[in-house]
């Protein structure tokens, strides 16, 4: 089981992501702002990079944990700011839940995790 941080500003989408994460047997943590300094260790992050606070959180975590698996899920096409995160995947909404499940499995199976 892994711990996946969800940084999605829209409550309905966040709830869907939580459902998928937990259905896969993982723990979900949700935040919408902050630098992540008060978070427990996480194994992966699912982020909406079009949300400024979520993007800043992802940048902060990437700086502290270079090997953290980051998955971007956005309504907008990939932009340089999101690609600078070095995401494991960039999913453009709408996407199939099977795509999300597949990428989250890959993220958790990666050997490196945030400590």
C-alpha positions in Angstrom: 0.0 0.0 0.0 1.2 3.5 -0.8 0.3 7.0 0.2 -0.7 9.3 -2.6 -1.0 13.0 -2.2 -3.8 14.6 -4.2 -3.5 18.3 -5.0 -6.7 19.0 -7.0 -8.6 22.3 -6.4 -12.0 21.1 -7.5 -13.8 19.1 -4.8 -15.7 16.8 -7.2 -12.6 15.8 -9.1 -10.7 15.5 -5.9 -13.3 13.1 -4.5 -13.1 11.0 -7.7 -9.3 10.8 -7.4 -9.6 9.8 -3.7 -12.1 7.0 -4.7 -9.7 5.7 -7.4 -6.7 5.8 -5.1 -8.5 4.1 -2.3 -10.0 1.5 -4.6 -6.5 0.6 -5.6 -5.7 -0.1 -2.0 -3.7 3.1 -1.2 -4.1 5.9 1.3 -5.1 9.3 -0.1 -4.1 12.6 1.4 -5.6 15.8 0.0 -4.2 19.3 0.2 -4.8 22.4 -1.9 -2.2 24.8 -0.5 0.9 25.0 1.6 4.5 23.8 1.0 4.0 20.2 2.2 6.4 20.6 5.1 3.8 19.2 7.5 2.9 16.1 5.4 3.7 12.6 6.4 5.9 10.6 3.9 4.3 10.1 0.6 4.9 7.7 -2.3 3.4 9.7 -5.2 1.6 12.9 -6.0 -1.4 13.5 -8.2 -1.5 17.2 -9.1 -3.5 19.7 -11.2 -0.7 21.9 -12.5 -3.0 24.6 -13.7 -3.9 25.4 -10.1 -1.1 27.8 -8.9 -1.1 26.6 -5.3 -1.0 22.9 -6.4 1.8 23.6 -8.8 3.8 25.4 -6.1 3.3 22.5 -3.7 4.5 20.1 -6.4 7.6 22.3 -7.0 8.3 22.4 -3.3 8.0 18.6 -3.0 10.1 18.0 -6.1 12.9 20.2 -4.7 12.9 18.2 -1.4 12.3 14.8 -3.0 13.8 14.6 -6.5 12.7 11.0 -7.0 9.0 11.5 -6.0 6.7 10.1 -8.6 4.5 13.0 -9.8 1.4 12.5 -12.0 -0.1 15.6 -13.6 -3.8 15.5 -14.4 -5.1 18.7 -16.1 -7.8 20.0 -18.3 -5.1 22.0 -20.1 -2.4 20.6 -22.4 1.0 20.3 -20.9 2.9 23.5 -20.4 6.5 24.1 -19.6 5.8 24.8 -15.9 4.2 21.4 -15.5 6.8 19.6 -17.6 9.6 21.1 -15.4 8.3 18.9 -12.6 9.5 15.8 -14.6 6.1 14.1 -14.2 5.9 10.3 -14.6 2.8 11.0 -16.7 0.7 13.9 -17.9 -3.0 13.0 -18.2 -5.2 15.5 -20.0 -8.8 15.6 -18.7 -11.0 13.9 -19.6 -9.2 10.6 -19.4 -10.3 7.1 -18.7 -10.2 5.9 -15.1 -8.2 2.9 -16.3 -5.5 5.3 -17.5 -5.3 6.9 -14.1 -5.2 3.5 -12.3 -2.4 2.4 -14.6 -0.3 5.4 -14.0 -0.9 5.4 -10.2 0.2 1.7 -10.2 3.4 2.7 -12.0 4.0 5.6 -9.6 3.7 3.3 -6.5 5.8 0.5 -8.0 8.7 2.9 -8.6 11.5 2.1 -6.1 12.0 5.7 -4.9 9.7 7.4 -2.5 9.6 10.5 -0.4 10.9 10.0 3.2 
